[in-house]
């Protein structure tokens, strides 16, 4: 099963393809265009957008033959190229680069961490679900006690994965967090994963009921 973020990624690929078509980039011989893409990628003076587009173009022309090159950009100093590497990996269904994707959950840039979450969902990398759960608690994903937008993406993927093993930690997060928006998102995920709900209970009571329910599940 794939998360709905695949739609966004497909739109990204479509936009890139339209750009290429409008610029007639694929009218030349493939080996000539590959050389151009590589020159642009390796030129630090080129605009970020041009290098981002070139990585997509290289992947489109050469497919998985470009994985060795793509892998290098997972740790590039430019966040836009790290972003391109993740999105290209998703577009190519490149499970071979799964370990590189998982490492980006600790990236310095929030946008990259979020793209890594989406890529894990798109590639159905369920083996990294525990790492997604732990990312919900990572201090780098909070600002002044408020959850950053990555939490919404993580919880969405956990629901898509039907990762019921996350329930105890989600209850813990529900109890620890003072962020009302995050709490509502966590409750939604708990309801989705367990099939249970306490719709008329205030949040304080819901926390008590979810905690009791989690303890009962452990007991039996």
C-alpha positions in Angstrom: 0.0 0.0 0.0 1.3 3.5 -0.8 0.5 6.7 1.0 -1.4 9.4 -0.8 1.8 11.6 -1.0 2.6 9.5 -4.1 0.1 11.8 -5.9 2.2 14.8 -5.1 5.4 13.1 -6.3 3.7 12.1 -9.5 2.7 15.7 -10.0 6.3 16.7 -9.4 7.5 14.3 -12.1 4.8 15.5 -14.5 5.8 19.2 -14.0 9.5 18.3 -14.6 8.5 16.4 -17.8 6.5 19.3 -19.0 9.5 21.6 -18.4 11.7 19.3 -20.4 9.1 19.1 -23.2 8.7 22.9 -23.3 12.5 23.4 -23.6 12.8 20.6 -26.1 15.4 19.0 -23.9 14.7 15.4 -25.1 15.0 16.3 -28.8 18.7 15.8 -28.8 20.5 12.4 -28.6 20.1 10.9 -25.1 23.9 10.6 -24.5 24.3 14.2 -25.3 21.5 15.2 -22.9 23.0 13.0 -20.2 26.3 14.8 -20.6 24.5 18.1 -20.3 22.7 17.0 -17.1 25.9 15.8 -15.6 27.7 19.1 -16.4 24.9 21.1 -14.8 24.9 18.9 -11.7 28.7 19.2 -11.3 28.7 22.9 -11.8 28.5 24.6 -8.4 27.8 27.9 -10.2 24.6 26.7 -11.7 21.3 27.7 -10.1 19.8 25.3 -7.6 16.7 24.9 -9.6 18.7 23.9 -12.7 20.7 21.3 -10.8 17.5 19.9 -9.1 15.9 19.6 -12.6 19.0 18.0 -14.0 19.0 15.2 -11.4 15.4 14.4 -12.4 16.3 14.5 -16.1 19.2 12.2 -15.6 17.0 9.7 -13.8 14.3 10.0 -16.4 16.8 9.2 -19.2 18.9 6.6 -17.5 16.6 5.0 -14.9 18.3 2.9 -12.3 21.6 3.2 -14.0 21.8 6.6 -12.3 21.5 5.2 -8.8 25.2 5.5 -8.0 25.1 9.2 -8.9 21.8 9.8 -7.1 23.1 8.2 -3.9 25.9 10.9 -3.7 23.3 13.6 -3.5 21.7 12.3 -0.3 24.4 13.9 1.7 25.0 17.0 -0.5 25.4 20.3 1.3 22.6 21.8 -0.8 19.2 20.8 0.7 17.5 21.2 -2.7 19.7 18.4 -4.1 19.1 16.2 -1.2 15.4 16.8 -1.8 15.8 15.9 -5.5 17.6 12.7 -4.5 14.7 11.6 -2.3 12.1 12.4 -4.9 14.0 10.7 -7.7 14.4 7.6 -5.5 10.6 7.6 -5.1 10.0 8.1 -8.8 12.3 5.2 -9.7 10.8 2.9 -7.0 14.5 2.5 -6.0 14.2 0.3 -2.9 18.0 -0.2 -3.3 18.5 3.3 -1.7 16.2 2.6 1.3 19.0 2.9 3.8 19.9 6.3 2.5 16.3 7.4 2.7 16.0 6.3 6.3 19.2 8.3 7.3 17.5 11.5 6.1 15.0 11.2 9.0 17.8 12.9 10.9 18.6 15.5 8.3 19.2 19.1 9.6 16.5 20.5 7.3 12.9 19.9 8.2 11.8 19.8 4.5 14.2 16.9 3.9 13.1 15.0 7.0 9.5 15.4 5.8 10.3 14.3 2.2 12.1 11.3 3.7 8.9 10.3 5.6 6.9 10.7 2.4 9.4 8.6 0.5 9.3 5.9 3.1 5.6 5.8 2.7 5.7 5.8 -1.1 8.2 3.0 -1.2 6.2 1.0 1.4 9.4 0.7 3.6 7.5 -0.7 6.5 10.7 -1.8 8.1 11.3 1.8 9.1 8.0 2.3 10.8 9.7 2.1 14.3 12.0 4.9 13.2 9.0 7.0 12.2 7.5 6.4 15.6 10.7 7.6 17.3 10.8 10.7 15.1 7.6 11.8 16.7 9.5 12.3 19.9 12.7 13.7 18.4 13.3 17.3 19.8 14.4 18.5 16.3 10.8 18.0 15.2 9.5 20.5 17.7 9.7 24.3 18.0 9.0 25.8 21.5 7.0 22.7 22.5 4.9 22.7 19.3 5.0 19.9 16.9 6.3 20.8 13.4 4.4 19.7 10.3 6.4 16.5 9.9 4.2 14.9 12.6 1.2 15.0 10.3 3.1 13.2 7.6 4.5 10.6 10.0 1.1 9.8 11.5 -0.4 9.5 8.0 2.3 7.0 7.0 1.8 5.0 10.2 -1.9 4.8 9.4 -1.2 3.7 5.8 1.1 1.0 7.1 -1.5 -0.1 9.7 1.4 -0.1 12.1 -0.5 -1.1 15.3 2.7 -1.7 17.2 2.9 2.1 17.4 -0.2 2.3 19.7 1.7 2.3 23.1 4.1 5.0 22.0 1.3 7.0 20.6 -0.6 6.9 23.9 2.7 8.0 25.6 2.9 10.9 23.1 -0.7 11.8 23.8 0.0 11.9 27.5 3.2 13.9 27.3 2.3 16.5 24.7 0.6 19.8 25.5 0.1 20.6 21.8 -3.6 20.4 21.2 -3.3 20.1 17.4 -0.9 17.2 17.7 -3.1 15.5 20.3 -6.0 15.6 17.9 -3.9 14.1 15.2 -2.6 11.3 17.5 -6.2 10.5 18.6 -7.2 10.2 15.0 -4.4 7.8 14.4 -5.2 5.8 17.5 -8.8 5.5 16.4 -7.7 4.4 12.9 -5.2 1.8 14.2 -7.4 0.3 16.9 -10.9 0.8 15.6 -11.8 2.3 19.0 -12.9 5.8 19.9 -14.1 7.9 22.9 -15.9 10.7 20.9 -17.7 12.5 23.7 -14.9 12.5 26.3 -12.9 15.6 26.9 -9.2 15.3 26.1 -8.1 14.7 29.7 -10.5 11.8 30.0 -9.5 10.5 26.5 -5.9 10.3 27.6 -6.9 8.3 30.7 -9.1 6.0 28.6 -6.4 5.4 25.9 -3.8 4.8 28.5 -6.1 2.3 30.3 -6.9 0.6 27.0 -3.2 0.3 26.1 -2.4 -1.2 29.5 -5.2 -3.7 29.1 -3.9 -4.7 25.7 -0.5 -5.4 27.2 -2.0 -7.4 30.0 -3.9 -9.7 27.7 
